[in-house]
């Protein structure tokens, strides 16, 4: 059930990004360039295919508008059909965001799981290093490796992934991811606390049972009265409250927890000595 919800959320992220309608001609050109082959009939999903059609429909006049906005040299490298690739260095942030959005929609994948998020961008090997550098310049440090002859850019850092998605234009879906991850962290923390409390309770019960047996043994042998007043007080407190922890016993006796623990160690030592003497 959780896996299906995660997949649905990932699809919602892609749909949200694909539905963005860039208001500037230069951003439309940059996003189309970022789509790469997906803008030329090789889209991975209907949403990306529709995006490519929308960007194509606004292609007329893009060169003129982009040139007026980012300069003649930069425009010559970003509008559809240009021989050169997107000019990252000359582009403004809004064009960079549009281009990265196109690259993610064309080559990116995102998965959500119990341990967090995992982002991948699978690109031609010659593009991997350049794309990784561009992401770093935008403030997002991802790692690059080669897999089956392809460049794979990855990140498992939730803050990096969410920041990149926001930069690309995602909004509501990113908030949903954050809410879901926070809920999972809280559930994990609660489970760890409950497990720790259960373990502590089991240790307290086992320790209390062992101490009750030793005190009963000393009492049966007539050795309980030979204990010091402090040890007798601790033994009596244990008999009155078998379920109490060392901290609770110490609070009831007005002693420190360490003194109560040392008293029990002496009681156990004397009970063991009594048992050894009986065996002889």
Secondary structure, 3 states (H helix, E strand, C coil): CHHHHHHHHHHHHHHHHHCCCCCCHHHHHHHHHHHHHHHHCCCCCHHHHHHHHHHHHCCCCHHHHHHHHHCHHHHCCCCCCCCCCCCCCCCCHHHHHHHHHHHHHHHEEEEEECCEEEEEEEEEHHHHHHHHHHHHHCCCCCEEEEECCEEEEEECCHHHHHHHHHHHCCCHHHHHHHHHHHHHHHHHHHHHHHHHHHHHHHHHHHHHHHHHHHHHHHHHCCCHHHCCHHHHHHHHHHHHCCCCCHHHHHHHHCCCHHHHHHHHHHHHHHHHHHHHHHHC
